Amino acid sequence: MEENGEEKLIAAVRHIAKTLGRTETMAEDILQVFSAFDGRFSLDKLSSDRPLPRRPSPADSPAAGTAVAGGGGATAGGREADDPRPPLERTIRTLDRQISRFVASDRLIWSDKADAAAFLEAVTDLLATIHDLESPSGPADKSLLDRADDLLQRCMLRLEEEFRAILDRPDGCAAAGGISTPPSEDSDSDGADEGEDHVPVAAPVNDYNLVIDALPASSIADLHTIARHMVDAGFGRECAEAYGVSRRGFVDESIARLGLRPRAADEVQATPWADLEDEIARWVKAAKMAFLILVPSERRLCDRVFASLHPFADLAFAAACRPAAAGLLCFADAIAAGPREPERLFRLVDMYEALHDVLPELDHLLSEQYSATLRTEVAAAHRALGAAIQGIFIELENLIRRDPAKAAVPGGGLHPITRYVMNYLRAACAFRRTLEEVMEEDATGVTIPPDPHHPSSSSLSLQVAWIMDVLQSNLEAKSKVYPEPPLSFIFLMNNGRYMTQKARDSELGALLGEDWIRRQMAMVRRWGNDYQRATWTKVVAVLRMDGIGGAAASSSAAAGKVMRERLRMFNTYVEDIWKVQAGWVVVDEQLRTELRLAVGALVLPVYRNFVARLRQAGEVGRQMDRHLKYSVEDVETRINELFKGGPRR
């Protein structure tokens, strides 16, 4: 009768636990309270007929198990107190029941904090049990250890699922009462893109001096707890890889928002350059966002999730970031390996500068075992772009050399190659700092020592000066195409003056130096003098009075005849000059004025003196209006009409 009363009392306790315990864990906690309050309510008696699993308790120790077995206590549903199995086997059996219920659940364990705590406690108990089984003093029961390992494997698979679920939630929070992040501007207001495949992404930004907190602190704490248990169980790599797979979608989609998609190198190189220019502009923004925002943010998140769990923090970080980064770097390598066409320079400089700006930031972010490879790859892409820029300058030299010297520019004007090269170099020198850095490094990134013959000159200044020498040589070869030597000098003057003007008051001039500008100006003056000698020397020589004085002493008529003949020759010469040179052009207005003044200063005083002497030449002087075809003013006017270009008259 007493035994029947005890059974009723135990049944009542079970009913209370079942009614008040909303979860299995809470019910078990209530039973433990009763057990501690009254010795008659041992956990073996209270839980013998309950379907809920229970935590391992002191009753499962060898001593307690022996006492229970010897006590003869029994329940209606079974007699675990009389269970003859070893204590560790009973513990594993109990843990199996408890863990299996969580593992089989379709509901997220972490949707309920109490369930999450109970599950983790069961995992901790299982790890302790496995440790006891593996210890030298433990029972050598391989089948029991295999059963425990299998149960641990199931625990880890479920923990990994929970880990992924917390990472992949759109708001990064628990289903109950999480903190939602506002949608980005690019998201559809109707939520059409939401669903089980939705991946949260970082919205495009212009300020790169920020860090994204992709998950709230509560989620990070849950992830860290799961990661710590998986690492303790020897599943750290699996946890890191699960992290990488989940976060990789965030990084990839955030970069895709900027209009980039992964492309093979051959596809990139087959794309027309006009299309690539737009893509490169997007790439520059994506590279800065990836390496200045996403990578630091992922490093920060990994370091919090895997705090004190090295090297798994770096492994997870590399798994999350490296694929997207590799896609960006593959594009850069493909561009760097493309043709060395000069027009590609400026976009390559943009890409080079983008990686140059991020490399210092990556030194501490990508310094550990798994991420250091990514730092090496970024540096390699940076060097490849630098080598491509160097190659473009070499190709510019070759382009100048290959430019044919067959067709002459009409009127000795400015040659297109001169205009192209000078404007190109002037624009390139806007990136002087970057180009100097590029030119100072060899293909391995090692700085090239200065030229011992030009210790004060940078590699870029020497390169540009060499290109100018190549251009000058090419222009001199082109000048020989003109049949009239004076026109060759006009051509050289025009192009030499243009080179000087483009260099002065610019970074190009600062790069070439004042000595180069002075030498160039001296060459232009020399070509001007060469033109005057080739064109006007014979004209002035005709007007010289040498020899006319002797003729005048013998006969004024003879002197007049000589002067009349020279005047005729002068008229013929200047008419030929005006006829031939009417279409010649001096492009620079100042140079044109200077050249006209120089010609006038050479010709007009001599002609004026000749006309004055002619008026005094007796009969010829009296008939001067018959013989004088051009006045001094006429000659001056015709000189001032030279070098305008246009059709010949």
Beta strands, then each sheet from edge to edge (+ up, - down):
end
